[in-house]
Amino acid sequence: MSKRKFFSGLVVLSLGIGATLAGGATAEGAGVTQTYSSSAAFGTPQQGAGQWYYEKLSGSAYLDLVYDKKNNRWAAPSGYPWVSATALHPDQNFDAVRKWVSPGKGTISISGNVKKGSSEGDGVVATIKKDNMKLWSTSITNTTAVTPKGVSAIPVEEGTEISFVVNKLGNANHDHTMWEPDIVYTGSAPAAFSSTGKTAKASASAQKNSSPVVSVLDYGAKADDAVDDYTAFVAAIDAAKTSGKPVYVPPGNYILGDILTIDGVKVQGAGKFLTTITSTNPKRGSIDLKGNGVELSNLKHVYKTTVPRGDGSNEKNSITVRGAKNFKIQDVYVSKSSTAGIMVTYGSTNGTVSGNTLDSTGADGIHMTGGSSHITVENNIVRQAGDDTIAVVSYIDSDVNPVNNITIRKNNVGYGSKARGIAVVGGTDVTISNNSVQDTNMAGVYVAVEASYNTRNVDRITVSNNVINHTGIAQPQNHPNVLVYASQGVVDNVVFTGNIIKNGAHRGIGVWGEGKIKNITFNKNTLINRVGAPTTFTNGTIKLNQNVGF
């Protein structure tokens, strides 16, 4: 991060012996003494004015805040964290930082009390750092002022960074913290500013900024060390959003201890067998995608341990797409999850889920719900899903609109999955084509409206050129290879064309239920059935055309 030094020509020219400097500086012999007031410097809304900077910190990565003219403070785009003339406030992922950079070689003494701005909240952690070394730190849970100890006669070099950091103690609610530090510097007179007068850290920052990607390594992540890399990932994603660059995760295993949110940023690994992200909290391990143009690719996500599906909360998914637009999940390996592998919900739209491998998920492999639309799911492998392998589900109670305009094609799914293969349980305009479905406990292809889950109607579903082989294994359900079912609502305009439906564990094709089933059409399908009835049509208007084995 570039730390330029702001000195007026007046100050630089006033360094003669015995001169008195503006702001309380005096020059004696070869050195000067100057007081740097954080609140006084705040009158100039510029990073570096009076040697003060305003940043946010995640792990070891410091990122600049932006001046918020309306509120007269430095803040992140979301509003938190922020730093004002008199106070700091962190957020859930970033500490608030007021930083001073030494103008030369000498010593400093720090003064100024710190206290919470209100009695509400669970408290903060206030810390003073010299570069990466902690000078002082304490937890503050009330409005009693605390005076930092052991922060006098500290040796500094030109470019030494003194950081005043406020971090949440538990959560960031009501963490407004009053802190106006002053620094008395005694040492060599600062040189006049020049374009080359940057610290080594600034040069490193310049090199980082010239890279076409933002590497998580640049923000403190280390592969294969079993140390939590969450804060480094958060900082790298934030920097990428600011710069418009993708985040790169090099080969190796990285540890995440909480939900990682990727907002409008592309995150890419070195390959799904080279880069691994391991989530250690089985209840909060999801990688959440949101915003416009968000992407996740070329890596593996695995849970170290899992918990039972239970309430099915989205925090326990492997990947959750939360209202994203123009998103992409590509060449990702999902290995284990407490609930779904990939959950697309909250009205997500215009997305692609392609080339992924999902293994041993706690619930559905790939699940689309929440009124999501215009999504293509293609060329994925789903094995041993804890529920359906790929599902479209629309609920009357919670979804304003049905899931719609979904394409599911060229996927290879099943392999011991515990429920259906490809399922549409409430939804419209869904195309299911050229997939291979085998060895699922329930039906290989399932189109339904279910009263037990109060799902929406089904309309305009096309099922073509799929191979459905040996599904419906579980007893006593005895599902056919293909099942159209309604226990409430309406199923209409479902067309099966050119499918090979073979080796059903208990029967071939079924159309039944107590709900209203309208037009169900079978064109040029091949049914190879050796166990039970080839077809069981007990409801609906069934249209048959040039099928074999019916």
N, C-alpha and C positions, 0 to 999 in steps of 0.2 A: 504494500500500500504506500503510495507516494506521500511522504511527509515533508512538504516544503516548509521553509522557515520564513516567517513574516517579520521583518524588522524594518522600521522606517529609516530613511536616510539620516534623519535627525539623531536617532539613537546611535547609529553606527558612527557618526561623525562626532559624537559627544563623549567619546571614551578616553579623553585626555585625563591625566592624573588629577584627582581631586574634583572632577566634574560631578554634578548631580544629574542623574538620568530621569527622564519622564517615567512615572509609575513607581518611584521610590528607589531607583537604582543609584548606587554610588560606585565610583571607580577608585581603587586604592592600589598602588603599585601596578602589578601586571594583571590584576584580576578585577572583577566587578561583582556587585551584589544587586540582585534585582528580585522584586516580588512579583509573582505572576498570579493574579487573582482570576479565578474561573468565572465568577459572576461579572466582573468588570469587562473581561474579554468577550463576553457573550453579546455585547452591544454591536459587534461587527458580525453579521451573519455570513461568515466565511470559514470553511475548514482551515485550521492552522492559524487563525488570528490570535495573537498573543500566545502562540505555541500550543493552543488547545484544539482538540479534535473530538468528534462526536460519532460514536460507532456502536455497532451491536456485535456481540461475541457468541459464537457457537463452538464449543470445544476450544481449539487453539486458533480459530479463524476470526479475524477482525474485519468487519465490513462497514463501509461508510453509511451513515444515515444521511437523509436529505433534509434540507431546511424547509420547515413548514411555516410559511409566512403567516397564515391565518392564526395559528396557535402560538407563534413565536417560540418554536422549539425545533429540534432536530429529531426526525422520526423516520421509521420504515413506512413504505407505502400504505400498509394496512393500519397505520396509526400507532402501533406498538412494535418494539420498544421505543421510548423517546427520552430525550435529554433536554431539559430547559435550563435557564440561568440558575435556578435554585434547586432543581430536583431531577431524579431519574426514575424511570418505570420500565421494568423488563416485560417480556411476554413469555409464553409457554416454552418457546424454543430458543429464544435469544436473550442474553443478558444485555442490559443497558450499560454503556461505557462512556465515561468522560476521560480523555487521554491528554496528557501533556508530554511534549517531546523536548528533551534537553537541547539547548542551543550550543552547548560546549562542554568542556571537561571541567568538573568541579564537584561540589557537594550540594545537596538540597535538604531542606527541612519542610515537612508537610504539616499543615494545621487545618482545622475545620472539623466540627462535630457532624455526626450523621445520625439521623433518626427517621422512623417511619412517619409518613405524613398523616396517617390516621390510625386509630386503634383497630380497625377492621382488617380482615385477612389473616393468613397464618404466618406472615413474617417474610423477611428477606435475608439474604446473605450479602454482606458488604465486604469487599475485598480491595486491597491496594496491591498492585503488582509492579515490579520492576522488570520490564521485558517479560520473560516467562517465569520469573521467580516471585513467589508470594511473600510480601513484606508483612502483611497483617490481614486478618479476616475474622469476622464474627457474625453470628446470627442475631438479628434484631426483630423482636416480636411486639414492640410497643413504641410509644412516642417519647420515651426517655432518651435524651441525647447521649451518644457514646463518642468518646474521644479516642481516635486511633493511637496505639502505643508503638514505640520502637521505630518511628519514622522520621528521625532526625539524623543529620550528618550522614546522609546516604551518598556514597560516591556515584557519580554519573559520568558518562562519556557523551560526546556529541551524538545525538540520535537516540540516546537511551529513552525508552518509553515508560512512562509512569501511568498506569491505568487504574482508574477508580471504577469499580465494577459492582453493579447491583444485580443479583440473581434471585429468582424466586426460591422460596424455601420449600414449599410443597406445590402450590399453584400460584399463578400470577395475579390473582384477584386482589385489588386494593393494595398493590405493592408500590404506590407512590412514596418515594423516599427522598427526604430533604438532605442535600449534601452540596455544600459550596466550598470545596477545598481551595486553599492557597498554598503556593510553593515559593519558598525563598531560595533562590539559586545564588551560589557564590562560586565563581570560577572564571575561566578564560572568557574574554570578550568574544561574542559571536561575530563571525565574518559576515560581510555583506552577502546578501543572497545572490546566487548565480544559478544559471540553468543546470550546472553540473553539481550543485551543492545538495546532493541527495544522499541519504544513508544507503548502506548495503542492502537494508531491507527494502528500500524503495526500488533498487535495481532488480532485486528478486521479484518484486511485485510487477515491475514492468515486463520481465520475462514471462511471468505467469499470464499477464494480460495479453501478450502477443500470441499465445497458443490458440489454435482453432477450437479447442475443447476446454472444458473445466474439469480437471481431474480431481477426484475425491482425495487423492494423495496430497494435493496442494493445500488441503484444508484439515489435515491431521489424521486421515484414515490410514491404517496400516493393515495389510493383508496378513492373515494366518497368525496373528498374535493373541487371539482369544480376548481382546479388549474391545469394549463397545465402541463402534464407529458412528453411532447415531448422530452426534453433534457435528461431526465432519461432513456427513451426508447432507444434513440440513443446511450447513453453511455453503456447501458446493452447489446445491440446488438453488439456493437464494442468489448466489453469485451468477449462476447461469441464467436465471430469469432476468437479472439486470443487464447482462451482457448479450443476451440472445444466442448464447452458445449451448451446445449439448453438454451434458455431464458424461464423463467417461469413467467407468469403473474397471481398472486393470485386472488381470488374472489374479486369482487367490480367493480366500474366504474372508468375508467381512461380517461383523456382528452388529445387529440392530436390536436394541432393547425396547423399542416402542414402535407405534404406527409411524410409517414414513409417508409424508404427503408430498406428491410431485404435482405442482401446479403450473400447467402450461409450458413444461420443460421436457426436453428429450433426454432420457437416461439410457445409456447403452453400455453393455459390458463387452468383454473380449470374446464371448461365445458362451452358449448355455452349458458347455462342459468345462469351461475355463474360469468363469467368474461366478462365484456363489455368494449370495446374501443369506445369512442365517438369522432368523428371528428367534429370540430366546424367551419372549413372553407369549405363551400359548393363547392368552386371551386378548392380546393387543399386538398382533404381528402383521397386520395387513399393510400392503403397499397401496396407498390410496392415490388414484389418478383423478385430477380435476382440471378445469380450465380448458382453454382452446389450444389444440395442437399438441397435447401431451402425448408422450410416447415412452414405452418401456420395451427394451429389446436386448437380445444376446446375453442373457444371464440366467442363472438358476436361483430360485427362491425356495428355501426349505425352512420348516419349523424344526427347531431342535427337539421340542416335545410338543404334544398336542393334548387337548382336553376334549371330553365328550361334546358333541354338537350342542346339546342343551337348548338354549334360547335361540341359537342360530344367528347371533349378532354378527354384523358385518365387520366388526373389529377383529374377528377371528378368521376372516377369509385370508387367502394368500394375496390376491389382488382385488381391489374394489374400485370400480369406475363410478365416481360420484358426480353425475351431471356433466361430464366432460363432453366437448364437441371436437370433432375431427381428430379423434384419438386413435392410437395404434398400439397393440400389444403383439409383438412378433418375436419368434424364436426364443421364447422363455420356457424354461423347464420348471414346473411347479411340482415339488416333491413334499407331500404331506401338507395338511392344513387342518385346523380345528373345525372349520365349516367349509364354505365353497372354495374352489380353486380360483376361478375368475368370476366375479359378480359384477354385472353391468346394470346400473340402476339409477334412480333419481333423474329420469328423463335424459339420460345420455343419448347422444345422437351422432350419426355420421362417423362410425368407427369400424376398425378392422381388427379382428382377433385371428392371427394366422401363424401357422408353422410352429405352434407351441406343443409341448408335451406335458400332460397333467397326470400325476400318478398318486393314488392313495389319498384323495381328498376326503374330508370329513362329511361333506354334503355333495351337492352337484359339482361336476367338473367345471362346466361353463354354464352360467345361469344369467338370463336376461329378464329383467322385470322393471317395475317402477315407471312404466310408460316409455321405456327406451325405444329408439327407432332407427331405421336405416343403418343396420349393422350387418357386416359380413363376417361369418365365422367359417374359416376354410383351412384345410390342410393341417388340422390339429390331430393329435393322438391323445385319447383319454382312456386311462386304464384304472380299474379298481376304484371307481368313484364311490363315495359313500351313499350316493343317491343317484339321480339321473346323470348321464354323461354330458348331454347338452340339453338345456331346457329353456323354453319360452313360457313365462308365467305372468298372468295378469289378474290382479285381485280387484273385486268390486269395492271392497271396503277402503283400500288404500291407494289405488291407482286411478288418477283422473282420466287417463287415456289408456287403452290397451297397448301392449307392445305391438309394434307394427313395422312392416317393411324389413323383414329379417331374411337373410340368405345364409343357409347352412349347407356347405358343399365340400365334397372331397375330404371329409374327416374319417378317421379310422378309430372307432370307439367300442368300448365294452370291456372285454377281458376281465370278467369277474366283478363288474360293477353291480351295486346292490339294488338298483331299481330299474328304471326304463333306460333305453338307449337314447334316442332323440325324441323329445316330448314337446308338444305344444298344448299347454293347459291354459287357455284363454289367450287370444291374440288374433291379429288379422294380417293378411298379406305376408305369409311365410312360405319360403321356398326351401325344400329339403331335397338336395340332388347329389347323386354320385358319391354317396357316403357308404362306408362299410361298417355294419353293426353286427357284433357277435358276442355271445356268452354274457348276456345280462340276466339278472334275476327276474325282471318283469319284461313287458313287451319291448321289442326292438324299436318300433316306431309307435308312438302313442299320441293320439289327437283327442282332446277331451275338454269337457267343462265339468268341474268337480264341485259338488255341494259341500263336501267336508272342508274345503278351503275357500269356498265362496268365490270361485273364479269367474271371470268374464266369459262372454260368448266367443266362439271360434268361427272365423269366416275367411274364405279364400286361402286355402292351404294347398300347396302343390308338392307332391312327393314323387320324385322321378329318378329312375336309373340308379337306385340304391340296391345294395346287396344286404339282406337281413338274414342272418344265419344263426340258428340254434340259440334263440332267446326265449324268455318266459320260463326260465329254469325253476324258479322257486315254487314250492308248494306251501299252503294249499291254493295260492292265487291262481296257478295254472294259466297264466296269460298266454295268449297266442303270440306269434311273431309280430303281428300287426294288430293294433286295437284302436278302434274309434269308439268313444264312450261319452255318455252324457248322463249325469245324475241330476242336473238342473240346467236351465238356460237352453241355448241353441247352438248346435254344430251344423254348419252349412258350407257348401261349395268346397268340398275336400276331394281332390283328384289324385289318384295313384296311377302313374304311367311308367311302364318299362322297368319295373322293379323285379328283382329275383328274390323270392321269399322262400326260404328253404330250411328244412331240418328243425322245425319248431319243436321245443321240448315237450309240449302238450297239445298243441293244435296250430292251425295255420293262420287264419284271419278272422277277426271278430268285429262286429258292429252291434253294440248293444247299450242298454242303460234306460233309466226312467225319464230322462230329459227329452227335449225335442231334437231329433236328428233329421235333417233334411236331405240334401243332395250329396250322395257319396258315389264317386265314379271310379271304376277300375278299368284302365285301358292297357292292353298288351302286356300284362304282368305274367310272370312265370312263377307258379306255386308248386314247390316240391315238398309234399307233406307226407310224413310216414307215421306220425303218432296223432291220434285223435281226429276230430273233424277237420277237413280242409278249410271250410268256411262256416262261421256261425253268424248269420245275419238275422237279428231279431228286432231291429228298429231301423227307421230311415228309408229314404227312397234310394235304392241301390241300382246303379247303372253299370252293366257289364259289357265289355267290348273286346273281343279277340284275346281273351286271357287263356292261359294254359294251366291246367291242373285244378281249376275251381270246381 
